[in-house]
């Protein structure tokens, strides 16, 4: 189910919409002020898809083997492209921005490598919505950190629940994830406001909502409701802005609309969300997200001046070229490598080794 589910056309369409919204917001913030909530759509989709995979795995028993298989799949999916972009960005920052920015990018890369970038950026007092200020070249890895932290702990919880009580696992799992979502949502309003955007505790509820949907099932609604949800989703990209409390109540219409669009029956809407171009962009969504911010921010800091529309369009095209190359020559060859697919233990060991070497290397390469 997992492979089929993750490549269902409406889900690929939502991925494409989310990443295009984020990129457009970063290139043309006045054109699409709420485009940054594409990340929140990704959070819900991640919780939904990952939980769907785990439900499938837990049904077959063999908990330890299932966990190993799950983590091996996530390593093949995430690590190659993520580490590539980190180290290319570090090199370019030293090469073109000098040792001061290079050292800072190396430090950011250190914590991004072990998926703790969001906590690191909070400690650095980074403001996601800062206007006119230079931003870290790897700032966008904060969302990857939130997702990976969820991936580490949620599989263990859900598989242990199924092991302890197979007959009541569904009810127990819904109770646990609902309580987690509630506490996370409350944390949005009790955490220091300057820390809420990057904090894991204030974001888990979005992933948890996706998990609940996976457990309950994404029910097919009427075509009218589906089009209404699509309209709400598009409108939110223009209506939500940095003046709203994000994360917070302003995200609920967007996430509920995404919920409705997880199961589309309207043929016209299926074409909108599932045509070949959108489907391909959905395939590229992860690497598009990884590449877009270093490309934009590196050029912005080099230019040291407002970027023209031609600059912005060029950056958009460069992002796509890099993403297509990474997708076809790095991401897919490793992700679907037959040797690694059949040997999850080797995949996990290789992933841990790569993370360890990458983390250690950031200490030895720091320039005085």
C-alpha positions in Angstrom: 0.0 0.0 0.0 2.7 2.5 0.9 4.4 2.8 -2.5 1.0 3.1 -4.2 -0.3 5.5 -1.6 2.7 7.8 -1.7 2.5 8.1 -5.5 -1.3 8.5 -5.8 -1.9 11.4 -8.2 -3.7 13.7 -5.8 -1.0 13.3 -3.2 1.7 14.0 -5.8 -0.3 17.1 -6.8 -0.5 18.3 -3.2 3.3 17.8 -2.9 3.8 19.8 -6.1 1.5 22.6 -5.0 3.2 22.8 -1.6 6.8 23.0 -2.9 5.8 25.5 -5.7 4.1 27.6 -3.0 7.2 27.7 -0.8 9.5 28.5 -3.7 7.2 31.2 -5.0 6.9 32.8 -1.6 10.7 32.9 -1.2 11.2 34.4 -4.7 8.1 36.6 -4.8 6.9 37.1 -1.2 4.5 39.9 -2.1 2.9 37.8 -4.9 2.2 34.8 -2.6 2.5 36.0 1.0 1.2 32.7 2.5 3.3 30.4 0.3 5.4 29.4 3.3 2.5 27.2 4.6 3.4 24.7 1.9 5.7 23.3 4.6 2.7 22.7 6.8 1.0 20.8 4.0 4.1 18.7 3.8 3.9 18.0 7.5 0.4 16.7 7.3 1.3 14.6 4.2 4.3 13.2 6.0 2.3 12.2 9.0 -0.4 10.6 6.8 2.0 8.7 4.5 4.4 7.5 7.2 1.6 6.3 9.5 0.0 4.5 6.5 3.3 2.7 5.9 3.7 1.8 9.6 0.1 0.4 9.8 1.0 -1.9 6.9 4.2 -3.0 8.5 2.7 -3.6 11.9 0.1 -5.9 10.5 2.7 -8.5 9.6 4.3 -8.9 13.0 8.2 -9.1 13.1 8.5 -5.7 14.9 12.3 -5.5 14.8 12.5 -6.4 11.2 9.8 -3.9 10.3 11.6 -1.1 12.1 14.8 -1.9 10.3 13.0 -2.0 6.9 11.3 1.3 7.7 14.4 3.1 8.7 16.3 1.7 5.7 13.7 3.1 3.4 13.8 6.5 5.0 17.6 6.6 4.8 17.6 5.8 1.1 14.9 8.4 0.5 16.3 11.3 2.6 20.1 11.1 3.2 21.7 11.1 -0.2 20.1 14.3 -1.5 20.1 16.0 2.0 23.8 15.4 2.6 24.7 16.4 -1.0 23.0 19.8 -0.7 24.5 20.4 2.7 28.1 19.9 1.5 27.6 21.7 -1.8 26.2 24.6 0.1 29.1 24.6 2.6 31.6 24.6 -0.2 29.9 27.4 -2.1 29.6 29.5 1.0 33.4 29.3 1.6 34.1 29.8 -2.0 32.0 32.9 -2.7 31.0 34.4 0.7 34.3 34.0 2.6 35.4 32.2 5.8 33.1 34.0 8.2 29.9 32.9 6.4 31.6 29.6 5.5 32.2 28.8 9.1 28.7 29.7 10.1 27.3 27.6 7.2 29.5 24.7 8.3 28.1 25.0 11.9 24.6 25.1 10.5 25.4 22.0 8.4 26.7 20.2 11.5 23.3 20.4 13.2 21.4 20.0 10.0 23.3 16.7 9.4 21.9 15.2 12.5 18.5 16.7 12.1 18.7 19.1 14.9 18.7 22.2 12.7 15.5 23.6 14.1 16.8 23.7 17.7 20.1 25.1 16.4 18.4 28.0 14.6 16.3 28.7 17.7 19.4 28.9 19.8 20.9 31.2 17.2 17.8 33.4 17.4 17.1 33.1 13.7 13.9 34.9 12.6 12.3 33.1 9.7 10.3 36.2 8.7 13.2 38.7 9.1 13.0 41.4 6.4 16.1 42.6 4.6 18.5 40.5 6.7 20.8 37.7 5.4 19.5 34.3 6.4 21.4 31.1 6.9 21.9 29.2 3.7 20.7 26.0 5.3 17.8 27.6 7.3 15.2 25.5 5.4 16.6 22.3 7.0 14.6 23.2 10.1 11.5 21.5 8.6 13.5 18.4 7.7 14.7 18.2 11.3 11.1 18.3 12.6 10.1 15.5 10.2 13.0 13.3 10.9 12.6 13.6 14.7 9.0 12.5 14.2 10.2 9.6 12.0 12.6 8.4 14.7 10.1 8.1 17.6 6.7 7.6 16.0 7.5 4.3 14.3 8.8 2.8 17.6 5.6 4.0 19.4 3.1 2.7 16.9 4.8 -0.7 16.4 5.2 -1.2 20.1 1.5 -0.5 20.6 0.6 -3.1 18.0 3.0 -5.6 19.7 1.5 -5.0 23.1 -2.1 -5.1 22.1 -2.9 -6.1 18.6 -6.7 -6.2 19.1 -6.9 -2.8 20.6 -3.9 -1.2 18.8 -6.1 1.1 16.7 -7.9 2.7 19.6 -4.8 3.0 21.7 -2.8 4.5 18.8 -5.6 7.1 18.1 -5.7 8.0 21.8 -1.9 8.4 22.1 -1.6 10.5 18.9 -4.6 12.6 19.8 -3.2 13.4 23.2 0.2 14.2 21.6 -1.5 16.5 19.0 -3.5 18.3 21.8 -0.4 18.9 23.9 1.5 20.1 20.8 -1.2 22.5 19.8 -1.3 23.9 23.4 2.4 24.4 23.2 1.9 26.8 20.4 0.4 29.2 22.8 2.6 28.5 25.9 6.0 28.5 24.2 7.9 31.8 23.8 6.6 33.3 20.6 10.0 33.9 19.1 10.7 30.1 19.4 7.4 28.7 18.1 8.1 28.7 14.4 11.1 26.2 14.5 10.2 24.3 17.6 9.4 20.6 17.3 6.9 20.7 20.1 4.7 23.3 18.3 4.8 21.4 15.0 4.1 17.8 16.0 0.3 18.4 16.0 0.4 18.9 12.2 2.2 15.6 11.7 -0.1 14.0 14.2 -3.2 15.2 12.3 -1.9 13.4 9.3 -1.3 10.3 11.4 -4.9 10.4 12.7 -6.2 10.7 9.1 -4.2 7.6 8.1 -5.6 5.6 11.0 -9.2 6.7 10.4 -8.9 6.6 6.6 -9.2 9.5 4.1 -12.9 9.4 3.2 -14.1 10.4 -0.2 -16.3 13.5 -0.1 -18.6 15.1 -2.6 -17.2 16.9 -5.6 -18.5 20.2 -4.3 -16.7 19.8 -1.0 -13.5 18.8 -2.9 -13.6 21.9 -5.0 -14.4 24.0 -1.9 -11.4 22.5 -0.2 -9.2 23.3 -3.2 -10.4 26.9 -3.2 -9.7 27.2 0.5 -6.2 25.8 0.0 -5.4 28.2 -2.8 -7.0 31.2 -1.0 -4.9 30.5 2.1 -1.7 31.0 0.2 -2.8 34.6 -0.5 -4.6 35.3 2.8 -2.3 33.9 5.4 0.8 36.0 6.1 3.6 36.6 8.6 1.3 38.7 10.7 -0.7 35.6 11.7 0.5 33.4 14.5 2.3 30.5 12.7 1.9 27.8 13.6 -1.5 28.3 15.0 -5.2 28.6 14.3 -4.6 30.2 10.9 -3.3 26.9 9.6 -6.5 24.9 10.4 -8.5 25.7 7.2 -5.4 24.8 5.1 -4.8 21.5 6.8 -8.5 20.5 6.9 -8.7 21.4 3.1 -5.7 19.2 2.6 -7.5 16.4 4.5 -10.4 16.5 2.1 -8.1 16.5 -1.0 -6.3 13.3 0.1 -9.1 11.4 -1.7 -10.3 13.1 -4.9 -13.1 11.8 -7.0 -13.8 14.8 -9.2 -12.4 14.0 -12.6 -11.6 17.7 -13.4 -9.8 18.1 -10.1 -8.0 14.8 -10.7 -6.6 16.4 -13.9 -5.6 19.6 -12.1 -3.8 17.7 -9.3 -2.7 14.6 -11.2 -1.6 15.6 -14.7 1.8 14.5 -15.8 3.6 17.8 -15.3 2.2 18.2 -11.7 3.0 14.5 -11.0 6.6 15.0 -12.1 7.0 18.1 -10.0 5.6 16.1 -7.1 8.3 13.5 -7.7 10.9 16.4 -7.6 9.3 18.1 -4.5 11.9 16.9 -2.0 15.0 17.9 -4.0 13.3 21.1 -5.2 12.8 22.1 -1.5 16.4 21.2 -0.7 18.0 23.2 -3.5 15.8 26.3 -3.7 16.9 28.1 -0.6 20.7 27.8 -1.0 20.3 28.9 -4.6 18.2 32.0 -3.7 20.0 33.0 -0.6 23.5 32.6 -2.0 22.7 34.8 -5.0 21.0 37.3 -2.7 24.0 37.7 -0.5 26.4 37.8 -3.4 24.3 40.5 -5.2 23.9 42.5 -2.0 21.0 44.3 -3.7 17.4 43.7 -4.5 17.0 41.0 -7.1 15.3 41.8 -10.4 12.5 39.7 -11.9 15.0 38.3 -14.4 17.3 37.3 -11.5 14.4 35.6 -9.8 13.3 33.7 -12.8 16.8 32.5 -13.5 17.1 31.3 -9.9 13.8 29.4 -10.4 15.2 27.7 -13.5 18.6 26.9 -11.8 16.7 25.3 -8.9 14.8 23.0 -11.3 17.9 22.0 -13.3 19.8 21.1 -10.1 16.8 19.2 -8.8 16.2 17.2 -12.0 19.9 16.2 -12.1 19.9 15.2 -8.4 16.6 13.3 -8.7 17.7 11.2 -11.7 21.4 10.7 -10.9 21.6 10.6 -7.1 18.1 10.3 -5.5 16.4 7.6 -7.5 19.5 5.4 -8.2 20.2 5.0 -4.5 16.5 5.0 -3.4 15.7 2.1 -5.7 19.0 0.3 -5.7 18.2 -3.4 -5.7 21.1 -4.4 -3.5 20.3 -1.9 -0.8 16.5 -2.6 -1.0 17.2 -6.3 -0.3 19.7 -5.5 2.5 18.1 -3.0 5.0 20.8 -3.7 7.6 23.6 -2.6 5.2 21.5 0.5 4.3 21.1 1.5 8.0 24.7 0.9 8.8 25.8 2.9 5.7 23.4 5.7 6.7 24.7 5.9 10.2 28.3 5.9 9.0 27.5 8.7 6.5 25.9 10.8 9.2 28.7 10.2 11.6 31.4 11.1 9.1 29.5 14.1 8.0 29.1 15.3 11.6 32.7 14.7 12.5 34.0 16.4 9.3 32.3 19.7 10.3 34.7 19.9 13.3 37.9 19.3 11.3 37.1 21.6 8.5 36.3 24.7 10.5 38.7 27.5 9.5 40.3 29.8 12.0 
